[in-house]
Amino acid sequence: EIKHVYDVYDRIAPHFSHTRYKHGKNKAFLNNLPDNSVVFDIGCGNGKYLGVNKKLNMIGTDRSIGLLSTAN
């Protein structure tokens, strides 16, 4: 799994990050949560959802250091 999944995401992280910018249904979900809710995004990738709703306490983590390094 490390060789075939994790390493691939680390290698494609910059390209992956540029192609994953739409928020879709997740944005609506996050915007409908009560203010100050705590949200854990496990597998957050490039962190694209972490800043969707500034009234939430968002914590993100991912196995791919390459993807995390592209997060803002």
All heavy atoms as TSV, in Angstrom:
chain	resi	resn	atom	element	x	y	z
A	1	GLU	N	N	0.828	-1.196	0.000
A	1	GLU	CA	C	0.000	0.000	0.000
A	1	GLU	C	C	0.869	1.254	0.000
A	1	GLU	O	O	0.553	2.211	-0.694
A	1	GLU	CB	C	-0.939	-0.013	1.194
A	1	GLU	CG	C	-1.930	1.114	1.146
A	1	GLU	CD	C	-2.981	1.024	2.235
A	1	GLU	OE1	O	-2.993	0.055	3.015
A	1	GLU	OE2	O	-3.790	1.931	2.304
A	2	ILE	N	N	1.930	1.260	0.760
A	2	ILE	CA	C	2.788	2.443	0.803
A	2	ILE	C	C	3.331	2.742	-0.589
A	2	ILE	O	O	3.275	3.873	-1.053
A	2	ILE	CB	C	3.933	2.266	1.815
A	2	ILE	CG1	C	3.365	2.305	3.232
A	2	ILE	CG2	C	4.995	3.339	1.643
A	2	ILE	CD1	C	4.369	1.966	4.303
A	3	LYS	N	N	3.825	1.724	-1.262
A	3	LYS	CA	C	4.418	1.936	-2.578
A	3	LYS	C	C	3.379	2.339	-3.615
A	3	LYS	O	O	3.625	3.181	-4.457
A	3	LYS	CB	C	5.141	0.669	-3.024
A	3	LYS	CG	C	5.832	0.818	-4.351
A	3	LYS	CD	C	6.603	-0.429	-4.715
A	3	LYS	CE	C	7.362	-0.220	-6.000
A	3	LYS	NZ	N	8.188	-1.356	-6.331
A	4	HIS	N	N	2.201	1.752	-3.569
A	4	HIS	CA	C	1.229	1.954	-4.630
A	4	HIS	C	C	0.216	3.060	-4.353
A	4	HIS	O	O	-0.482	3.475	-5.263
A	4	HIS	CB	C	0.497	0.643	-4.911
A	4	HIS	CG	C	1.418	-0.423	-5.409
A	4	HIS	ND1	N	2.016	-0.374	-6.639
A	4	HIS	CD2	C	1.866	-1.551	-4.823
A	4	HIS	CE1	C	2.788	-1.422	-6.797
A	4	HIS	NE2	N	2.719	-2.160	-5.706
A	5	VAL	N	N	0.111	3.519	-3.148
A	5	VAL	CA	C	-0.862	4.575	-2.843
A	5	VAL	C	C	-0.173	5.814	-2.296
A	5	VAL	O	O	-0.202	6.876	-2.905
A	5	VAL	CB	C	-1.948	4.081	-1.850
A	5	VAL	CG1	C	-2.907	5.206	-1.510
A	5	VAL	CG2	C	-2.710	2.903	-2.445
A	6	TYR	N	N	0.464	5.677	-1.151
A	6	TYR	CA	C	1.047	6.845	-0.492
A	6	TYR	C	C	2.106	7.515	-1.351
A	6	TYR	O	O	2.114	8.743	-1.491
A	6	TYR	CB	C	1.647	6.463	0.860
A	6	TYR	CG	C	0.669	5.850	1.822
A	6	TYR	CD1	C	1.075	4.848	2.690
A	6	TYR	CD2	C	-0.659	6.261	1.878
A	6	TYR	CE1	C	0.193	4.272	3.592
A	6	TYR	CE2	C	-1.549	5.691	2.769
A	6	TYR	CZ	C	-1.119	4.702	3.623
A	6	TYR	OH	O	-1.986	4.149	4.508
A	7	ASP	N	N	3.005	6.741	-1.915
A	7	ASP	CA	C	4.065	7.319	-2.741
A	7	ASP	C	C	3.506	8.019	-3.967
A	7	ASP	O	O	4.018	9.055	-4.387
A	7	ASP	CB	C	5.069	6.248	-3.166
A	7	ASP	CG	C	5.911	5.729	-2.010
A	7	ASP	OD1	O	5.885	6.359	-0.921
A	7	ASP	OD2	O	6.577	4.696	-2.179
A	8	VAL	N	N	2.451	7.474	-4.534
A	8	VAL	CA	C	1.832	8.105	-5.708
A	8	VAL	C	C	1.286	9.482	-5.343
A	8	VAL	O	O	1.521	10.464	-6.044
A	8	VAL	CB	C	0.721	7.213	-6.301
A	8	VAL	CG1	C	-0.088	7.968	-7.338
A	8	VAL	CG2	C	1.321	5.958	-6.908
A	9	TYR	N	N	0.568	9.576	-4.234
A	9	TYR	CA	C	0.016	10.876	-3.836
A	9	TYR	C	C	1.122	11.877	-3.529
A	9	TYR	O	O	0.993	13.059	-3.848
A	9	TYR	CB	C	-0.939	10.734	-2.648
A	9	TYR	CG	C	-2.322	10.342	-3.082
A	9	TYR	CD1	C	-2.785	9.050	-2.919
A	9	TYR	CD2	C	-3.165	11.268	-3.688
A	9	TYR	CE1	C	-4.058	8.686	-3.330
A	9	TYR	CE2	C	-4.432	10.911	-4.111
A	9	TYR	CZ	C	-4.875	9.626	-3.925
A	9	TYR	OH	O	-6.127	9.272	-4.351
A	10	ASP	N	N	2.199	11.447	-2.926
A	10	ASP	CA	C	3.316	12.361	-2.683
A	10	ASP	C	C	3.903	12.868	-3.994
A	10	ASP	O	O	4.245	14.040	-4.110
A	10	ASP	CB	C	4.404	11.682	-1.845
A	10	ASP	CG	C	4.033	11.587	-0.378
A	10	ASP	OD1	O	3.129	12.326	0.065
A	10	ASP	OD2	O	4.654	10.768	0.328
A	11	ARG	N	N	4.003	12.001	-4.994
A	11	ARG	CA	C	4.571	12.410	-6.286
A	11	ARG	C	C	3.647	13.328	-7.076
A	11	ARG	O	O	4.102	14.224	-7.770
A	11	ARG	CB	C	4.907	11.177	-7.126
A	11	ARG	CG	C	6.201	10.516	-6.741
A	11	ARG	CD	C	6.707	9.565	-7.829
A	11	ARG	NE	N	5.683	8.668	-8.344
A	11	ARG	CZ	C	5.395	7.471	-7.834
A	11	ARG	NH1	N	6.037	7.033	-6.785
A	11	ARG	NH2	N	4.477	6.712	-8.375
A	12	ILE	N	N	2.339	13.094	-7.003
A	12	ILE	CA	C	1.411	13.885	-7.817
A	12	ILE	C	C	0.825	15.074	-7.066
A	12	ILE	O	O	-0.020	15.786	-7.592
A	12	ILE	CB	C	0.259	13.015	-8.367
A	12	ILE	CG1	C	-0.652	12.522	-7.230
A	12	ILE	CG2	C	0.790	11.871	-9.218
A	12	ILE	CD1	C	-1.953	11.917	-7.707
A	13	ALA	N	N	1.282	15.305	-5.850
A	13	ALA	CA	C	0.691	16.339	-4.997
A	13	ALA	C	C	0.538	17.703	-5.681
A	13	ALA	O	O	-0.549	18.287	-5.644
A	13	ALA	CB	C	1.483	16.476	-3.700
A	14	PRO	N	N	1.559	18.274	-6.304
A	14	PRO	CA	C	1.371	19.597	-6.920
A	14	PRO	C	C	0.289	19.603	-8.008
A	14	PRO	O	O	-0.549	20.493	-8.044
A	14	PRO	CB	C	2.740	19.919	-7.504
A	14	PRO	CG	C	3.695	19.104	-6.695
A	14	PRO	CD	C	2.946	17.831	-6.376
A	15	HIS	N	N	0.290	18.595	-8.868
A	15	HIS	CA	C	-0.721	18.520	-9.915
A	15	HIS	C	C	-2.093	18.259	-9.315
A	15	HIS	O	O	-3.083	18.891	-9.692
A	15	HIS	CB	C	-0.367	17.423	-10.927
A	15	HIS	CG	C	-1.442	17.225	-11.953
A	15	HIS	ND1	N	-2.407	16.252	-11.843
A	15	HIS	CD2	C	-1.715	17.902	-13.082
A	15	HIS	CE1	C	-3.232	16.337	-12.870
A	15	HIS	NE2	N	-2.828	17.324	-13.638
A	16	PHE	N	N	-2.174	17.325	-8.395
A	16	PHE	CA	C	-3.432	16.980	-7.729
A	16	PHE	C	C	-4.058	18.211	-7.107
A	16	PHE	O	O	-5.247	18.463	-7.238
A	16	PHE	CB	C	-3.143	15.925	-6.653
A	16	PHE	CG	C	-4.357	15.455	-5.898
A	16	PHE	CD1	C	-5.068	14.359	-6.328
A	16	PHE	CD2	C	-4.777	16.111	-4.752
A	16	PHE	CE1	C	-6.187	13.906	-5.631
A	16	PHE	CE2	C	-5.887	15.671	-4.045
A	16	PHE	CZ	C	-6.590	14.575	-4.490
A	17	SER	N	N	-3.250	18.999	-6.435
A	17	SER	CA	C	-3.738	20.185	-5.752
A	17	SER	C	C	-4.362	21.186	-6.729
A	17	SER	O	O	-5.362	21.826	-6.420
A	17	SER	CB	C	-2.589	20.845	-4.990
A	17	SER	OG	O	-3.075	21.736	-4.045
A	18	HIS	N	N	-3.789	21.317	-7.903
A	18	HIS	CA	C	-4.312	22.265	-8.895
A	18	HIS	C	C	-5.594	21.789	-9.569
A	18	HIS	O	O	-6.311	22.584	-10.170
A	18	HIS	CB	C	-3.257	22.559	-9.961
A	18	HIS	CG	C	-2.124	23.365	-9.449
A	18	HIS	ND1	N	-2.252	24.657	-9.015
A	18	HIS	CD2	C	-0.824	23.042	-9.261
A	18	HIS	CE1	C	-1.095	25.112	-8.599
A	18	HIS	NE2	N	-0.211	24.142	-8.740
A	19	THR	N	N	-5.884	20.507	-9.462
A	19	THR	CA	C	-7.087	19.991	-10.114
A	19	THR	C	C	-8.222	19.752	-9.131
A	19	THR	O	O	-9.310	19.373	-9.542
A	19	THR	CB	C	-6.784	18.667	-10.847
A	19	THR	OG1	O	-6.351	17.692	-9.904
A	19	THR	CG2	C	-5.732	18.866	-11.919
A	20	ARG	N	N	-7.992	19.960	-7.834
A	20	ARG	CA	C	-9.007	19.702	-6.807
A	20	ARG	C	C	-9.379	21.004	-6.115
A	20	ARG	O	O	-8.903	21.315	-5.048
A	20	ARG	CB	C	-8.491	18.695	-5.765
A	20	ARG	CG	C	-8.034	17.367	-6.326
A	20	ARG	CD	C	-9.164	16.632	-7.036
A	20	ARG	NE	N	-8.857	15.262	-7.319
A	20	ARG	CZ	C	-8.251	14.823	-8.410
A	20	ARG	NH1	N	-7.819	15.648	-9.311
A	20	ARG	NH2	N	-8.053	13.536	-8.597
A	21	TYR	N	N	-10.207	21.791	-6.763
A	21	TYR	CA	C	-10.558	23.090	-6.195
A	21	TYR	C	C	-12.053	23.282	-6.014
A	21	TYR	O	O	-12.487	24.190	-5.339
A	21	TYR	CB	C	-9.999	24.218	-7.059
A	21	TYR	CG	C	-10.401	24.097	-8.515
A	21	TYR	CD1	C	-11.591	24.642	-8.966
A	21	TYR	CD2	C	-9.595	23.427	-9.419
A	21	TYR	CE1	C	-11.969	24.510	-10.290
A	21	TYR	CE2	C	-9.956	23.303	-10.738
A	21	TYR	CZ	C	-11.137	23.845	-11.175
A	21	TYR	OH	O	-11.498	23.716	-12.474
A	22	LYS	N	N	-12.874	22.439	-6.619
A	22	LYS	CA	C	-14.319	22.567	-6.465
A	22	LYS	C	C	-14.747	21.967	-5.138
A	22	LYS	O	O	-14.216	20.957	-4.697
A	22	LYS	CB	C	-15.045	21.877	-7.625
A	22	LYS	CG	C	-14.766	22.548	-8.947
A	22	LYS	CD	C	-15.536	21.887	-10.055
A	22	LYS	CE	C	-15.204	22.590	-11.358
A	22	LYS	NZ	N	-15.873	21.987	-12.493
A	23	HIS	N	N	-15.720	22.606	-4.492
A	23	HIS	CA	C	-16.131	22.171	-3.163
A	23	HIS	C	C	-17.409	21.336	-3.171
A	23	HIS	O	O	-17.635	20.553	-2.267
A	23	HIS	CB	C	-16.302	23.381	-2.249
A	23	HIS	CG	C	-15.013	24.079	-1.979
A	23	HIS	ND1	N	-14.722	25.292	-2.536
A	23	HIS	CD2	C	-13.946	23.735	-1.238
A	23	HIS	CE1	C	-13.532	25.668	-2.138
A	23	HIS	NE2	N	-13.035	24.751	-1.351
A	24	GLY	N	N	-18.282	21.521	-4.114
A	24	GLY	CA	C	-19.487	20.708	-4.250
A	24	GLY	C	C	-20.341	20.629	-2.998
A	24	GLY	O	O	-20.527	21.597	-2.275
A	25	LYS	N	N	-20.848	19.442	-2.727
A	25	LYS	CA	C	-21.772	19.224	-1.613
A	25	LYS	C	C	-21.108	19.411	-0.253
A	25	LYS	O	O	-21.771	19.747	0.721
A	25	LYS	CB	C	-22.378	17.825	-1.698
A	25	LYS	CG	C	-23.269	17.639	-2.897
A	25	LYS	CD	C	-23.825	16.230	-2.955
A	25	LYS	CE	C	-24.655	16.053	-4.209
A	25	LYS	NZ	N	-25.218	14.706	-4.295
A	26	ASN	N	N	-19.814	19.194	-0.182
A	26	ASN	CA	C	-19.125	19.358	1.097
A	26	ASN	C	C	-19.173	20.802	1.585
A	26	ASN	O	O	-19.264	21.060	2.782
A	26	ASN	CB	C	-17.672	18.888	0.997
A	26	ASN	CG	C	-17.586	17.396	0.805
A	26	ASN	OD1	O	-18.383	16.647	1.346
A	26	ASN	ND2	N	-16.623	16.960	0.025
A	27	LYS	N	N	-19.116	21.750	0.668
A	27	LYS	CA	C	-19.187	23.157	1.046
A	27	LYS	C	C	-20.540	23.459	1.687
A	27	LYS	O	O	-20.611	24.124	2.727
A	27	LYS	CB	C	-18.956	24.047	-0.174
A	27	LYS	CG	C	-18.956	25.508	0.158
A	27	LYS	CD	C	-18.634	26.361	-1.066
A	27	LYS	CE	C	-18.622	27.820	-0.714
A	27	LYS	NZ	N	-18.299	28.672	-1.860
A	28	ALA	N	N	-21.615	22.976	1.097
A	28	ALA	CA	C	-22.954	23.194	1.657
A	28	ALA	C	C	-23.062	22.563	3.038
A	28	ALA	O	O	-23.604	23.161	3.968
A	28	ALA	CB	C	-24.021	22.629	0.723
A	29	PHE	N	N	-22.506	21.363	3.194
A	29	PHE	CA	C	-22.531	20.681	4.481
A	29	PHE	C	C	-21.810	21.510	5.541
A	29	PHE	O	O	-22.329	21.748	6.633
A	29	PHE	CB	C	-21.890	19.299	4.361
A	29	PHE	CG	C	-21.670	18.616	5.678
A	29	PHE	CD1	C	-22.726	18.024	6.344
A	29	PHE	CD2	C	-20.409	18.580	6.245
A	29	PHE	CE1	C	-22.532	17.396	7.573
A	29	PHE	CE2	C	-20.201	17.960	7.470
A	29	PHE	CZ	C	-21.273	17.366	8.134
A	30	LEU	N	N	-20.606	21.965	5.214
A	30	LEU	CA	C	-19.821	22.735	6.175
A	30	LEU	C	C	-20.477	24.070	6.519
A	30	LEU	O	O	-20.409	24.532	7.652
A	30	LEU	CB	C	-18.409	22.960	5.632
A	30	LEU	CG	C	-17.546	21.708	5.534
A	30	LEU	CD1	C	-16.272	21.989	4.755
A	30	LEU	CD2	C	-17.226	21.155	6.915
A	31	ASN	N	N	-21.110	24.684	5.560
A	31	ASN	CA	C	-21.759	25.975	5.813
A	31	ASN	C	C	-23.051	25.846	6.608
A	31	ASN	O	O	-23.562	26.843	7.115
A	31	ASN	CB	C	-22.004	26.721	4.498
A	31	ASN	CG	C	-20.733	27.340	3.978
A	31	ASN	OD1	O	-19.892	27.791	4.747
A	31	ASN	ND2	N	-20.577	27.350	2.673
A	32	ASN	N	N	-23.577	24.642	6.734
A	32	ASN	CA	C	-24.804	24.432	7.508
A	32	ASN	C	C	-24.550	23.919	8.921
A	32	ASN	O	O	-25.499	23.694	9.672
A	32	ASN	CB	C	-25.747	23.474	6.763
A	32	ASN	CG	C	-26.420	24.169	5.602
A	32	ASN	OD1	O	-26.971	25.248	5.761
A	32	ASN	ND2	N	-26.344	23.570	4.434
A	33	LEU	N	N	-23.294	23.745	9.297
A	33	LEU	CA	C	-22.979	23.324	10.662
A	33	LEU	C	C	-23.096	24.508	11.616
A	33	LEU	O	O	-22.869	25.653	11.218
A	33	LEU	CB	C	-21.555	22.750	10.719
A	33	LEU	CG	C	-21.333	21.422	10.013
A	33	LEU	CD1	C	-19.851	21.053	10.030
A	33	LEU	CD2	C	-22.163	20.320	10.661
A	34	PRO	N	N	-23.417	24.254	12.869
A	34	PRO	CA	C	-23.484	25.342	13.851
A	34	PRO	C	C	-22.115	26.017	14.028
A	34	PRO	O	O	-21.075	25.351	13.936
A	34	PRO	CB	C	-23.903	24.646	15.155
A	34	PRO	CG	C	-24.502	23.348	14.733
A	34	PRO	CD	C	-23.818	22.963	13.459
A	35	ASP	N	N	-22.127	27.318	14.275
A	35	ASP	CA	C	-20.891	28.048	14.531
A	35	ASP	C	C	-20.115	27.373	15.654
A	35	ASP	O	O	-20.693	26.825	16.598
A	35	ASP	CB	C	-21.183	29.496	14.926
A	35	ASP	CG	C	-21.737	30.317	13.771
A	35	ASP	OD1	O	-21.799	29.803	12.644
A	35	ASP	OD2	O	-22.094	31.483	14.015
A	36	ASN	N	N	-18.805	27.429	15.556
A	36	ASN	CA	C	-17.876	26.872	16.546
A	36	ASN	C	C	-17.872	25.349	16.623
A	36	ASN	O	O	-17.297	24.786	17.553
A	36	ASN	CB	C	-18.105	27.472	17.934
A	36	ASN	CG	C	-17.902	28.969	17.916
A	36	ASN	OD1	O	-16.883	29.446	17.424
A	36	ASN	ND2	N	-18.875	29.712	18.406
A	37	SER	N	N	-18.499	24.675	15.665
A	37	SER	CA	C	-18.412	23.210	15.620
A	37	SER	C	C	-16.960	22.807	15.382
A	37	SER	O	O	-16.193	23.526	14.731
A	37	SER	CB	C	-19.263	22.646	14.480
A	37	SER	OG	O	-20.626	22.831	14.725
A	38	VAL	N	N	-16.571	21.666	15.910
A	38	VAL	CA	C	-15.241	21.117	15.675
A	38	VAL	C	C	-15.364	20.060	14.582
A	38	VAL	O	O	-16.184	19.151	14.687
A	38	VAL	CB	C	-14.650	20.498	16.960
A	38	VAL	CG1	C	-13.300	19.864	16.672
A	38	VAL	CG2	C	-14.541	21.548	18.050
A	39	VAL	N	N	-14.557	20.203	13.545
A	39	VAL	CA	C	-14.602	19.287	12.410
A	39	VAL	C	C	-13.201	18.725	12.185
A	39	VAL	O	O	-12.235	19.474	12.084
A	39	VAL	CB	C	-15.077	20.014	11.123
A	39	VAL	CG1	C	-15.063	19.076	9.931
A	39	VAL	CG2	C	-16.445	20.630	11.335
A	40	PHE	N	N	-13.101	17.404	12.137
A	40	PHE	CA	C	-11.852	16.737	11.817
A	40	PHE	C	C	-11.937	16.241	10.382
A	40	PHE	O	O	-12.814	15.450	10.061
A	40	PHE	CB	C	-11.608	15.547	12.754
A	40	PHE	CG	C	-11.375	15.946	14.182
A	40	PHE	CD1	C	-12.415	15.937	15.084
A	40	PHE	CD2	C	-10.112	16.330	14.603
A	40	PHE	CE1	C	-12.207	16.310	16.400
A	40	PHE	CE2	C	-9.901	16.698	15.914
A	40	PHE	CZ	C	-10.943	16.695	16.822
A	41	ASP	N	N	-11.049	16.715	9.532
A	41	ASP	CA	C	-10.990	16.260	8.146
A	41	ASP	C	C	-9.827	15.269	8.032
A	41	ASP	O	O	-8.679	15.665	7.853
A	41	ASP	CB	C	-10.814	17.445	7.205
A	41	ASP	CG	C	-10.910	17.065	5.740
A	41	ASP	OD1	O	-10.950	15.857	5.430
A	41	ASP	OD2	O	-10.944	17.981	4.899
A	42	ILE	N	N	-10.150	14.002	8.185
A	42	ILE	CA	C	-9.139	12.951	8.114
A	42	ILE	C	C	-8.953	12.593	6.643
A	42	ILE	O	O	-9.888	12.171	5.975
A	42	ILE	CB	C	-9.577	11.703	8.909
A	42	ILE	CG1	C	-10.030	12.075	10.324
A	42	ILE	CG2	C	-8.476	10.647	8.908
A	42	ILE	CD1	C	-9.001	12.761	11.172
A	43	GLY	N	N	-7.748	12.777	6.161
A	43	GLY	CA	C	-7.499	12.610	4.731
A	43	GLY	C	C	-7.795	13.914	4.008
A	43	GLY	O	O	-8.386	13.919	2.931
A	44	CYS	N	N	-7.376	15.022	4.599
A	44	CYS	CA	C	-7.732	16.348	4.068
A	44	CYS	C	C	-7.010	16.703	2.777
A	44	CYS	O	O	-7.346	17.693	2.137
A	44	CYS	CB	C	-7.478	17.421	5.121
A	44	CYS	SG	S	-5.734	17.742	5.456
A	45	GLY	N	N	-6.027	15.892	2.380
A	45	GLY	CA	C	-5.322	16.174	1.128
A	45	GLY	C	C	-4.674	17.540	1.153
A	45	GLY	O	O	-3.867	17.848	2.022
A	46	ASN	N	N	-5.079	18.406	0.234
A	46	ASN	CA	C	-4.505	19.742	0.150
A	46	ASN	C	C	-5.229	20.748	1.049
A	46	ASN	O	O	-4.946	21.930	0.992
A	46	ASN	CB	C	-4.490	20.231	-1.297
A	46	ASN	CG	C	-5.881	20.374	-1.887
A	46	ASN	OD1	O	-6.883	20.149	-1.218
A	46	ASN	ND2	N	-5.943	20.737	-3.146
A	47	GLY	N	N	-6.142	20.290	1.867
A	47	GLY	CA	C	-6.817	21.157	2.829
A	47	GLY	C	C	-7.858	22.081	2.245
A	47	GLY	O	O	-8.229	23.077	2.867
A	48	LYS	N	N	-8.386	21.738	1.080
A	48	LYS	CA	C	-9.294	22.663	0.395
A	48	LYS	C	C	-10.558	22.974	1.177
A	48	LYS	O	O	-11.162	24.018	0.982
A	48	LYS	CB	C	-9.643	22.160	-0.996
A	48	LYS	CG	C	-10.554	20.946	-1.014
A	48	LYS	CD	C	-10.862	20.550	-2.443
A	48	LYS	CE	C	-11.703	19.300	-2.472
A	48	LYS	NZ	N	-11.982	18.904	-3.829
A	49	TYR	N	N	-10.961	22.114	2.085
A	49	TYR	CA	C	-12.182	22.368	2.850
A	49	TYR	C	C	-11.923	23.104	4.160
A	49	TYR	O	O	-12.858	23.582	4.798
A	49	TYR	CB	C	-12.910	21.063	3.163
A	49	TYR	CG	C	-13.379	20.351	1.929
A	49	TYR	CD1	C	-12.824	19.139	1.562
A	49	TYR	CD2	C	-14.374	20.900	1.125
A	49	TYR	CE1	C	-13.244	18.494	0.419
A	49	TYR	CE2	C	-14.798	20.256	-0.022
A	49	TYR	CZ	C	-14.219	19.054	-0.370
A	49	TYR	OH	O	-14.638	18.419	-1.503
A	50	LEU	N	N	-10.683	23.195	4.576
A	50	LEU	CA	C	-10.378	23.738	5.893
A	50	LEU	C	C	-10.780	25.211	6.049
A	50	LEU	O	O	-11.051	25.649	7.151
A	50	LEU	CB	C	-8.900	23.544	6.219
A	50	LEU	CG	C	-8.427	22.088	6.262
A	50	LEU	CD1	C	-6.941	22.021	6.584
A	50	LEU	CD2	C	-9.234	21.281	7.267
A	51	GLY	N	N	-10.819	25.961	4.983
A	51	GLY	CA	C	-11.159	27.377	5.077
A	51	GLY	C	C	-12.529	27.735	4.543
A	51	GLY	O	O	-12.847	28.913	4.393
A	52	VAL	N	N	-13.352	26.747	4.254
A	52	VAL	CA	C	-14.675	27.007	3.664
A	52	VAL	C	C	-15.560	27.822	4.592
A	52	VAL	O	O	-16.217	28.758	4.173
A	52	VAL	CB	C	-15.368	25.681	3.272
A	52	VAL	CG1	C	-16.831	25.896	2.946
A	52	VAL	CG2	C	-14.662	25.051	2.081
A	53	ASN	N	N	-15.594	27.464	5.861
A	53	ASN	CA	C	-16.452	28.156	6.831
A	53	ASN	C	C	-15.570	28.606	7.989
A	53	ASN	O	O	-15.184	27.810	8.832
A	53	ASN	CB	C	-17.567	27.227	7.322
A	53	ASN	CG	C	-18.530	27.910	8.261
A	53	ASN	OD1	O	-18.246	28.960	8.825
A	53	ASN	ND2	N	-19.685	27.304	8.445
A	54	LYS	N	N	-15.267	29.896	8.034
A	54	LYS	CA	C	-14.361	30.448	9.041
A	54	LYS	C	C	-14.945	30.383	10.454
A	54	LYS	O	O	-14.242	30.628	11.422
A	54	LYS	CB	C	-14.007	31.895	8.702
A	54	LYS	CG	C	-13.352	32.077	7.357
A	54	LYS	CD	C	-11.968	31.502	7.351
A	54	LYS	CE	C	-11.293	31.824	6.015
A	54	LYS	NZ	N	-10.077	31.131	5.814
A	55	LYS	N	N	-16.220	30.051	10.592
A	55	LYS	CA	C	-16.861	29.975	11.903
A	55	LYS	C	C	-16.738	28.592	12.533
A	55	LYS	O	O	-17.262	28.349	13.608
A	55	LYS	CB	C	-18.330	30.370	11.798
A	55	LYS	CG	C	-18.514	31.811	11.366
A	55	LYS	CD	C	-19.972	32.152	11.223
A	55	LYS	CE	C	-20.136	33.586	10.742
A	55	LYS	NZ	N	-21.543	33.919	10.561
A	56	LEU	N	N	-16.027	27.687	11.839
A	56	LEU	CA	C	-15.816	26.334	12.348
A	56	LEU	C	C	-14.390	26.190	12.856
A	56	LEU	O	O	-13.490	26.914	12.427
A	56	LEU	CB	C	-16.047	25.298	11.243
A	56	LEU	CG	C	-17.422	25.266	10.602
A	56	LEU	CD1	C	-17.442	24.260	9.455
A	56	LEU	CD2	C	-18.490	24.936	11.632
A	57	ASN	N	N	-14.184	25.262	13.744
A	57	ASN	CA	C	-12.849	24.892	14.200
A	57	ASN	C	C	-12.444	23.649	13.433
A	57	ASN	O	O	-12.871	22.541	13.761
A	57	ASN	CB	C	-12.866	24.617	15.711
A	57	ASN	CG	C	-13.261	25.842	16.493
A	57	ASN	OD1	O	-12.595	26.865	16.414
A	57	ASN	ND2	N	-14.358	25.756	17.220
A	58	MET	N	N	-11.663	23.839	12.385
A	58	MET	CA	C	-11.306	22.754	11.485
A	58	MET	C	C	-9.895	22.247	11.782
A	58	MET	O	O	-8.972	23.042	11.953
A	58	MET	CB	C	-11.360	23.232	10.034
A	58	MET	CG	C	-12.710	23.730	9.557
A	58	MET	SD	S	-13.833	22.426	9.082
A	58	MET	CE	C	-12.987	21.646	7.731
A	59	ILE	N	N	-9.759	20.932	11.820
A	59	ILE	CA	C	-8.468	20.279	12.000
A	59	ILE	C	C	-8.325	19.261	10.877
A	59	ILE	O	O	-9.207	18.426	10.676
A	59	ILE	CB	C	-8.393	19.571	13.363
A	59	ILE	CG1	C	-8.578	20.595	14.489
A	59	ILE	CG2	C	-7.080	18.806	13.502
A	59	ILE	CD1	C	-8.832	19.976	15.839
A	60	GLY	N	N	-7.230	19.353	10.141
A	60	GLY	CA	C	-7.028	18.433	9.029
A	60	GLY	C	C	-5.750	17.638	9.182
A	60	GLY	O	O	-4.762	18.117	9.731
A	61	THR	N	N	-5.777	16.422	8.680
A	61	THR	CA	C	-4.589	15.569	8.671
A	61	THR	C	C	-4.623	14.688	7.428
A	61	THR	O	O	-5.692	14.419	6.875
A	61	THR	CB	C	-4.514	14.706	9.953
A	61	THR	OG1	O	-3.272	14.003	9.949
A	61	THR	CG2	C	-5.655	13.733	10.043
A	62	ASP	N	N	-3.452	14.309	6.982
A	62	ASP	CA	C	-3.372	13.445	5.809
A	62	ASP	C	C	-2.083	12.647	5.890
A	62	ASP	O	O	-1.093	13.109	6.476
A	62	ASP	CB	C	-3.392	14.259	4.518
A	62	ASP	CG	C	-3.765	13.412	3.322
A	62	ASP	OD1	O	-2.927	12.636	2.838
A	62	ASP	OD2	O	-4.934	13.517	2.882
A	63	ARG	N	N	-2.057	11.480	5.317
A	63	ARG	CA	C	-0.875	10.620	5.288
A	63	ARG	C	C	0.163	11.136	4.304
A	63	ARG	O	O	1.350	10.913	4.454
A	63	ARG	CB	C	-1.310	9.192	4.929
A	63	ARG	CG	C	-0.211	8.220	4.588
A	63	ARG	CD	C	0.723	7.979	5.752
A	63	ARG	NE	N	1.735	6.984	5.472
A	63	ARG	CZ	C	2.870	7.217	4.829
A	63	ARG	NH1	N	3.139	8.407	4.352
A	63	ARG	NH2	N	3.747	6.250	4.647
A	64	SER	N	N	-0.289	11.882	3.309
A	64	SER	CA	C	0.609	12.357	2.269
A	64	SER	C	C	1.255	13.691	2.661
A	64	SER	O	O	0.599	14.738	2.686
A	64	SER	CB	C	-0.158	12.543	0.951
A	64	SER	OG	O	0.671	13.185	0.003
A	65	ILE	N	N	2.544	13.641	2.941
A	65	ILE	CA	C	3.271	14.864	3.250
A	65	ILE	C	C	3.280	15.788	2.036
A	65	ILE	O	O	3.199	16.998	2.167
A	65	ILE	CB	C	4.731	14.534	3.679
A	65	ILE	CG1	C	4.721	13.669	4.943
A	65	ILE	CG2	C	5.552	15.796	3.899
A	65	ILE	CD1	C	4.035	14.281	6.145
A	66	GLY	N	N	3.314	15.204	0.844
A	66	GLY	CA	C	3.291	16.001	-0.382
A	66	GLY	C	C	2.017	16.823	-0.486
A	66	GLY	O	O	2.067	18.015	-0.814
A	67	LEU	N	N	0.876	16.219	-0.211
A	67	LEU	CA	C	-0.383	16.963	-0.263
A	67	LEU	C	C	-0.466	17.992	0.855
A	67	LEU	O	O	-0.900	19.123	0.645
A	67	LEU	CB	C	-1.580	16.010	-0.201
A	67	LEU	CG	C	-1.838	15.215	-1.468
A	67	LEU	CD1	C	-2.935	14.184	-1.231
A	67	LEU	CD2	C	-2.227	16.134	-2.610
A	68	LEU	N	N	-0.051	17.621	2.053
A	68	LEU	CA	C	-0.089	18.582	3.156
A	68	LEU	C	C	0.794	19.793	2.884
A	68	LEU	O	O	0.458	20.909	3.261
A	68	LEU	CB	C	0.358	17.911	4.461
A	68	LEU	CG	C	-0.628	16.934	5.072
A	68	LEU	CD1	C	-0.009	16.251	6.291
A	68	LEU	CD2	C	-1.925	17.629	5.476
A	69	SER	N	N	1.886	19.585	2.184
A	69	SER	CA	C	2.777	20.711	1.885
A	69	SER	C	C	2.159	21.685	0.901
A	69	SER	O	O	2.609	22.825	0.785
A	69	SER	CB	C	4.128	20.202	1.357
A	69	SER	OG	O	3.977	19.640	0.068
A	70	THR	N	N	1.109	21.276	0.185
A	70	THR	CA	C	0.435	22.189	-0.744
A	70	THR	C	C	-0.737	22.914	-0.078
A	70	THR	O	O	-1.325	23.800	-0.675
A	70	THR	CB	C	-0.100	21.429	-1.985
A	70	THR	OG1	O	-1.127	20.527	-1.577
A	70	THR	CG2	C	1.009	20.695	-2.705
A	71	ALA	N	N	-1.067	22.527	1.168
A	71	ALA	CA	C	-2.203	23.153	1.865
A	71	ALA	C	C	-1.866	24.592	2.251
A	71	ALA	O	O	-0.729	24.918	2.537
A	71	ALA	CB	C	-2.565	22.338	3.113
A	72	ASN	N	N	-2.903	25.398	2.245
A	72	ASN	CA	C	-2.711	26.813	2.655
A	72	ASN	C	C	-3.032	26.984	4.111
A	72	ASN	O	O	-3.870	26.491	4.689
A	72	ASN	CB	C	-3.613	27.724	1.824
A	72	ASN	CG	C	-3.165	27.748	0.382
A	72	ASN	OD1	O	-1.999	27.625	0.099
A	72	ASN	ND2	N	-4.103	27.901	-0.506
